[in-house]
Amino acid sequence: MTLEVQFKIKNDPNLYHYLRDHSCWYKALNRDPRALKEMEWEMRKAYKLTTADKISHFKSSLDMVCTFMDVLK
């Protein structure tokens, strides 16, 4: 694994924990450092950090607030 890939993983706690949980990525990153982008995408999907997930979470929070406001009326 190249030093750049190692530094990037160490500086991002989510990547670090994802790599610890999914050790198959060690082999992929040793063979091809460009696989880091794919690993990042898999990590974002697994931890629900994609833009679509954030929008969905915001929408559900907004719906909860609206429901709470309706109850108070």
Wavefront OBJ file of the C-alpha trace (Angstrom):
o trace
v 0.000 0.000 0.000
v 1.434 3.375 -0.920
v 2.168 5.996 1.710
v -0.417 8.362 0.215
v -3.154 5.759 0.622
v -2.028 5.009 4.178
v -2.061 8.700 5.132
v -5.498 9.206 3.610
v -6.902 6.224 5.525
v -5.292 7.279 8.818
v -6.642 10.838 8.487
v -10.228 9.725 7.842
v -11.706 7.835 10.820
v -14.598 6.481 8.745
v -12.239 4.986 6.168
v -10.055 3.560 8.907
v -12.958 1.816 10.649
v -14.411 0.592 7.366
v -11.061 -0.925 6.412
v -10.804 -2.613 9.797
v -14.300 -4.084 9.385
v -13.801 -5.117 5.743
v -10.281 -6.481 5.572
v -10.668 -7.679 1.982
v -9.817 -4.109 0.954
v -6.221 -4.541 2.177
v -5.490 -6.866 -0.736
v -7.252 -4.622 -3.248
v -5.398 -1.515 -2.059
v -2.042 -3.301 -2.092
v -2.589 -4.367 -5.682
v -4.107 -1.128 -6.958
v -4.016 2.139 -4.978
v -6.707 3.540 -7.305
v -9.170 1.192 -5.598
v -9.321 3.742 -2.774
v -12.034 5.682 -4.631
v -14.175 2.554 -4.849
v -13.576 1.804 -1.175
v -14.606 5.363 -0.262
v -17.831 4.959 -2.224
v -18.585 1.615 -0.527
v -17.867 3.188 2.873
v -20.224 6.096 2.167
v -22.992 3.703 1.136
v -22.412 1.494 4.178
v -22.333 4.382 6.664
v -25.113 6.286 4.857
v -22.987 9.348 4.125
v -24.094 9.882 0.532
v -25.941 13.023 -0.521
v -29.173 11.082 -1.035
v -28.945 9.670 2.502
v -28.347 13.129 3.960
v -31.350 14.535 2.113
v -33.493 11.631 3.273
v -32.389 12.147 6.875
v -33.148 15.882 6.637
v -36.585 15.170 5.157
v -37.465 12.727 7.927
v -36.313 15.234 10.550
v -38.407 17.942 8.920
v -41.437 15.643 8.811
v -41.004 14.921 12.515
v -40.873 18.637 13.333
v -43.989 19.286 11.223
v -45.839 16.476 12.983
v -44.789 17.862 16.346
v -46.013 21.330 15.354
v -49.383 19.877 14.253
v -49.765 18.182 17.632
v -49.156 21.458 19.430
v -51.923 23.273 17.491
l 1 2 3 4 5 6 7 8 9 10 11 12 13 14 15 16 17 18 19 20 21 22 23 24 25 26 27 28 29 30 31 32 33 34 35 36 37 38 39 40 41 42 43 44 45 46 47 48 49 50 51 52 53 54 55 56 57 58 59 60 61 62 63 64 65 66 67 68 69 70 71 72 73
